[in-house]
Amino acid sequence: MSSRSTNVAAVSTAVVFALLSFSSVMAFAQPVTTITATNNATTLAQSLLGSSGAITVTSAQYIGSNGAIGTFENGPLGLGQGMVISSGQVINMSYRNPKTAPNHDWGSAGHTICNSLTSPATSLDAALLRIVFDVAPGVDGIQFDHIVASQEFPDYVGQEYNDGFGVFVNGVNVALDSNGNSITINGPFFSSGTVLTWPSNESNFNGSTPRLTSRTQVVRGSVGNTLDIVVCDAGDRNYDTGAFMTTIDVCVGECTGTSICGNNALDPGEPCDRLLIASEFAACPSGYMGTPLCNNNPFNAGADGSCSFNPIPDGCVDINECDDEEICGPGSCSNEQGSYDCACDEGFEFNGTTCVDIDECENEDLCGPGTCENLEGSYTCDCLDGYTFDDFTCVDIDECALNAAICGPGTCENLEGSYDCACNAGFEFNGTTCVDINECALNAAICGPGTCENLEGSYD
């Protein structure tokens, strides 16, 4: 293995020639990228998890040196936040002026996955984050933005120092250039004329890719998918290579290929050519998912070279909310374009989101002479005496019809909420029925000079 000088002063004159003059550099506006080194795999996975809720991380594992992986905010070329990974120290990746030469020898081993990138050279100082994830039904693939940068460029392109970076989804590398090639120092990209050099690449590396958006398909609703993010040195452990990687999100439809930020076409899932997009279509309309495609987009079959949109932009597909079997609760879901409806069970109503209980007791007159009690999907009435609940309201009880003998020796007359008895002679109504009048008790002198004997309905 040959040895190389790692003195900062040894940076290639070719790179120096490519850089702007000192005065231009001082005037060049650069982002202030904040990098925090951490090898906490859960924290790293969370930094990559999108906001759609359609990706669920089930496990995460980091293999590599402490300090070779971390998170960032306000990244280069418009990357907001995410994860950084390097064959050296990630804290050396952010832009600085005067420039330094990112170079750190961890003295650590490579990795089998990285060997597939660096072959025939053996990988060294490898850092690898493995994430296992599930995707929701309706998700056709995943997508992410990334920038790959290296200090090997340009002096060691085409030599044995074939550092590499890859993102392997279910064993297949998808972090490719726009022509479908793996991104390694000896790959086609770093020999092309499209390498971004310092300071325009807004990092501390000699050269980098532009901001790339990579997409790959997964099986809808699949579980146990693997995501291996890896970077490594090759040939020796000098001069670092690293990558900035942002949110992993979902895509629908044609989820393949890599697009380039700044190519004046909005590719699926790509946020960085947004200047082509009317602000109202920065995202798909409510009820749809995907990426709105402008008519100058090669993925749009009806492309006519202008940036106009259909009422529902191409690239936006209806979300079938009814895939969630519990979305309507006590009701049946019916999917509609851009929306859905719920046919609710009796006693429930659709509130625009799900079926909710109808509070019938908001109608204060519902129970009439009674008190309403709301129930889940129904109600009941606690009726006053003389009334009964007929499953709708409180109605009068016709005691005379219910019990023909209720008055005994008398005639029953139904009243609202009650009844009355017109009793035969010798009887009186006690509020329940007709009972005998004890004339002897009422009037002790009723028989005069005689003895009174009470009889049923009379006396003697």
LINVEN-V331050 format. One record per residue. N is the residue number from 0. RES is the residue in three letters. PSI is psi in degrees with one decimal (* if undefined). Layout:
{{N;RES;PSI} {N;RES;PSI}}
//
This chain:
{{0;MET;125.9} {1;SER;155.8} {2;SER;149.7} {3;ARG;147.9} {4;SER;137.9} {5;THR;17.1} {6;ASN;135.3} {7;VAL;-33.3} {8;ALA;-14.1} {9;ALA;4.9} {10;VAL;135.8} {11;SER;141.7} {12;THR;-23.5} {13;ALA;-37.4} {14;VAL;-44.2} {15;VAL;-42.3} {16;PHE;-33.1} {17;ALA;-18.1} {18;LEU;159.0} {19;LEU;162.7} {20;SER;161.3} {21;PHE;-42.4} {22;SER;-37.2} {23;SER;-40.1} {24;VAL;-42.5} {25;MET;-29.9} {26;ALA;-9.1} {27;PHE;121.2} {28;ALA;123.5} {29;GLN;145.4} {30;PRO;153.9} {31;VAL;94.5} {32;THR;127.2} {33;THR;123.9} {34;ILE;131.7} {35;THR;116.8} {36;ALA;131.9} {37;THR;141.5} {38;ASN;18.6} {39;ASN;106.8} {40;ALA;-35.2} {41;THR;-44.5} {42;THR;-41.7} {43;LEU;-41.5} {44;ALA;-40.5} {45;GLN;-32.1} {46;SER;-18.5} {47;LEU;-8.2} {48;LEU;129.0} {49;GLY;178.2} {50;SER;0.6} {51;SER;-24.7} {52;GLY;2.1} {53;ALA;-3.7} {54;ILE;128.8} {55;THR;118.5} {56;VAL;125.0} {57;THR;-24.0} {58;SER;159.1} {59;ALA;141.0} {60;GLN;135.2} {61;TYR;135.3} {62;ILE;115.4} {63;GLY;-171.0} {64;SER;147.0} {65;ASN;132.4} {66;GLY;-7.2} {67;ALA;4.3} {68;ILE;154.4} {69;GLY;-162.8} {70;THR;160.4} {71;PHE;159.1} {72;GLU;148.8} {73;ASN;57.8} {74;GLY;177.1} {75;PRO;155.7} {76;LEU;34.0} {77;GLY;1.1} {78;LEU;126.5} {79;GLY;-65.3} {80;GLN;163.0} {81;GLY;-139.8} {82;MET;144.7} {83;VAL;146.4} {84;ILE;142.2} {85;SER;154.9} {86;SER;-6.6} {87;GLY;-140.9} {88;GLN;126.5} {89;VAL;-25.9} {90;ILE;-13.8} {91;ASN;4.9} {92;MET;-24.1} {93;SER;153.3} {94;TYR;141.3} {95;ARG;155.4} {96;ASN;115.6} {97;PRO;151.5} {98;LYS;148.2} {99;THR;177.8} {100;ALA;101.6} {101;PRO;116.6} {102;ASN;112.6} {103;HIS;131.0} {104;ASP;107.5} {105;TRP;-19.0} {106;GLY;24.3} {107;SER;169.3} {108;ALA;171.0} {109;GLY;-155.9} {110;HIS;146.5} {111;THR;-42.0} {112;ILE;-41.2} {113;CYS;-28.0} {114;ASN;-29.0} {115;SER;-19.4} {116;LEU;-40.6} {117;THR;-9.3} {118;SER;137.9} {119;PRO;-4.4} {120;ALA;151.1} {121;THR;136.0} {122;SER;152.8} {123;LEU;161.3} {124;ASP;47.3} {125;ALA;144.7} {126;ALA;130.1} {127;LEU;130.0} {128;LEU;122.5} {129;ARG;127.0} {130;ILE;133.8} {131;VAL;130.5} {132;PHE;157.8} {133;ASP;154.0} {134;VAL;153.1} {135;ALA;159.2} {136;PRO;143.9} {137;GLY;-7.8} {138;VAL;123.2} {139;ASP;-20.0} {140;GLY;-176.9} {141;ILE;160.8} {142;GLN;154.2} {143;PHE;154.6} {144;ASP;145.2} {145;HIS;156.5} {146;ILE;128.4} {147;VAL;128.2} {148;ALA;152.1} {149;SER;147.3} {150;GLN;-9.8} {151;GLU;-27.6} {152;PHE;141.3} {153;PRO;-5.4} {154;ASP;-32.2} {155;TYR;15.8} {156;VAL;133.9} {157;GLY;2.5} {158;GLN;-167.2} {159;GLU;-3.1} {160;TYR;64.9} {161;ASN;63.5} {162;ASP;151.7} {163;GLY;158.6} {164;PHE;139.5} {165;GLY;153.9} {166;VAL;109.7} {167;PHE;116.2} {168;VAL;116.4} {169;ASN;39.6} {170;GLY;-1.6} {171;VAL;127.5} {172;ASN;124.5} {173;VAL;-4.9} {174;ALA;78.4} {175;LEU;165.7} {176;ASP;178.8} {177;SER;-10.8} {178;ASN;6.2} {179;GLY;17.0} {180;ASN;146.0} {181;SER;148.9} {182;ILE;97.9} {183;THR;166.2} {184;ILE;-35.2} {185;ASN;4.0} {186;GLY;169.8} {187;PRO;-32.2} {188;PHE;-51.4} {189;PHE;-1.8} {190;SER;3.8} {191;SER;176.5} {192;GLY;13.8} {193;THR;10.8} {194;VAL;133.0} {195;LEU;127.1} {196;THR;162.8} {197;TRP;138.1} {198;PRO;-0.8} {199;SER;-20.5} {200;ASN;-2.5} {201;GLU;29.1} {202;SER;-173.0} {203;ASN;13.0} {204;PHE;156.9} {205;ASN;-42.7} {206;GLY;154.1} {207;SER;166.5} {208;THR;164.0} {209;PRO;-179.2} {210;ARG;122.4} {211;LEU;143.1} {212;THR;115.9} {213;SER;142.8} {214;ARG;146.6} {215;THR;150.3} {216;GLN;147.7} {217;VAL;166.0} {218;VAL;131.9} {219;ARG;131.4} {220;GLY;12.9} {221;SER;152.9} {222;VAL;158.1} {223;GLY;23.5} {224;ASN;146.1} {225;THR;141.6} {226;LEU;111.8} {227;ASP;115.7} {228;ILE;120.0} {229;VAL;145.5} {230;VAL;151.1} {231;CYS;157.2} {232;ASP;165.5} {233;ALA;146.8} {234;GLY;-52.9} {235;ASP;-177.4} {236;ARG;13.7} {237;ASN;153.1} {238;TYR;118.0} {239;ASP;156.2} {240;THR;140.2} {241;GLY;175.7} {242;ALA;143.5} {243;PHE;132.1} {244;MET;130.4} {245;THR;-169.2} {246;THR;132.2} {247;ILE;121.9} {248;ASP;176.8} {249;VAL;160.1} {250;CYS;161.5} {251;VAL;156.4} {252;GLY;-132.7} {253;GLU;94.1} {254;CYS;67.7} {255;THR;159.2} {256;GLY;176.4} {257;THR;134.2} {258;SER;161.8} {259;ILE;131.5} {260;CYS;133.1} {261;GLY;13.0} {262;ASN;15.0} {263;ASN;29.7} {264;ALA;134.8} {265;LEU;105.4} {266;ASP;160.2} {267;PRO;127.8} {268;GLY;-2.1} {269;GLU;121.9} {270;PRO;-10.4} {271;CYS;-6.2} {272;ASP;34.1} {273;ARG;-16.7} {274;LEU;-19.0} {275;LEU;-10.7} {276;ILE;129.2} {277;ALA;144.1} {278;SER;-30.3} {279;GLU;-12.6} {280;PHE;38.2} {281;ALA;-17.8} {282;ALA;165.2} {283;CYS;151.3} {284;PRO;161.3} {285;SER;137.0} {286;GLY;-2.4} {287;TYR;157.5} {288;MET;160.4} {289;GLY;-156.3} {290;THR;124.3} {291;PRO;127.7} {292;LEU;123.6} {293;CYS;155.6} {294;ASN;1.3} {295;ASN;13.6} {296;ASN;131.9} {297;PRO;-20.0} {298;PHE;-9.6} {299;ASN;114.2} {300;ALA;-25.8} {301;GLY;25.8} {302;ALA;131.7} {303;ASP;10.4} {304;GLY;-7.0} {305;SER;166.6} {306;CYS;73.4} {307;SER;168.2} {308;PHE;148.9} {309;ASN;162.3} {310;PRO;-43.5} {311;ILE;107.8} {312;PRO;144.9} {313;ASP;144.9} {314;GLY;-12.3} {315;CYS;123.8} {316;VAL;149.7} {317;ASP;137.9} {318;ILE;122.9} {319;ASN;90.5} {320;GLU;-23.6} {321;CYS;-8.1} {322;ASP;-25.3} {323;ASP;102.6} {324;GLU;-16.4} {325;GLU;8.8} {326;ILE;-34.6} {327;CYS;-8.0} {328;GLY;-125.9} {329;PRO;69.9} {330;GLY;176.8} {331;SER;133.7} {332;CYS;139.4} {333;SER;114.9} {334;ASN;141.5} {335;GLU;161.9} {336;GLN;114.4} {337;GLY;3.8} {338;SER;-165.0} {339;TYR;166.8} {340;ASP;155.1} {341;CYS;123.7} {342;ALA;103.4} {343;CYS;150.1} {344;ASP;162.1} {345;GLU;136.0} {346;GLY;-0.9} {347;PHE;159.7} {348;GLU;153.7} {349;PHE;123.2} {350;ASN;14.7} {351;GLY;-13.9} {352;THR;-47.0} {353;THR;-179.0} {354;CYS;125.1} {355;VAL;155.6} {356;ASP;138.0} {357;ILE;124.3} {358;ASP;89.3} {359;GLU;-23.2} {360;CYS;-5.7} {361;GLU;-20.6} {362;ASN;101.0} {363;GLU;-21.0} {364;ASP;6.0} {365;LEU;-44.5} {366;CYS;-3.2} {367;GLY;-124.0} {368;PRO;65.3} {369;GLY;176.0} {370;THR;130.8} {371;CYS;137.7} {372;GLU;117.1} {373;ASN;139.4} {374;LEU;162.9} {375;GLU;108.1} {376;GLY;6.0} {377;SER;-164.0} {378;TYR;168.5} {379;THR;161.7} {380;CYS;127.8} {381;ASP;98.7} {382;CYS;152.7} {383;LEU;162.8} {384;ASP;138.8} {385;GLY;-2.7} {386;TYR;156.9} {387;THR;153.2} {388;PHE;121.0} {389;ASP;26.0} {390;ASP;4.9} {391;PHE;-50.1} {392;THR;-176.8} {393;CYS;124.0} {394;VAL;154.6} {395;ASP;138.6} {396;ILE;122.6} {397;ASP;88.9} {398;GLU;-31.8} {399;CYS;-35.6} {400;ALA;-34.2} {401;LEU;-33.9} {402;ASN;99.6} {403;ALA;-25.3} {404;ALA;15.0} {405;ILE;-32.9} {406;CYS;-5.1} {407;GLY;-125.0} {408;PRO;66.9} {409;GLY;178.3} {410;THR;131.1} {411;CYS;138.1} {412;GLU;117.5} {413;ASN;138.2} {414;LEU;162.9} {415;GLU;109.0} {416;GLY;5.2} {417;SER;-163.1} {418;TYR;168.9} {419;ASP;153.0} {420;CYS;123.2} {421;ALA;100.9} {422;CYS;151.8} {423;ASN;165.5} {424;ALA;136.4} {425;GLY;0.9} {426;PHE;158.6} {427;GLU;153.4} {428;PHE;122.3} {429;ASN;14.5} {430;GLY;-12.7} {431;THR;-45.2} {432;THR;-177.7} {433;CYS;125.4} {434;VAL;154.4} {435;ASP;140.7} {436;ILE;121.8} {437;ASN;89.1} {438;GLU;-32.5} {439;CYS;-36.5} {440;ALA;-33.9} {441;LEU;-34.3} {442;ASN;98.7} {443;ALA;-23.4} {444;ALA;12.6} {445;ILE;-29.5} {446;CYS;3.5} {447;GLY;-128.4} {448;PRO;55.3} {449;GLY;179.6} {450;THR;129.1} {451;CYS;136.6} {452;GLU;118.5} {453;ASN;136.3} {454;LEU;162.8} {455;GLU;105.8} {456;GLY;5.5} {457;SER;-163.6} {458;TYR;166.7} {459;ASP;*}}
//
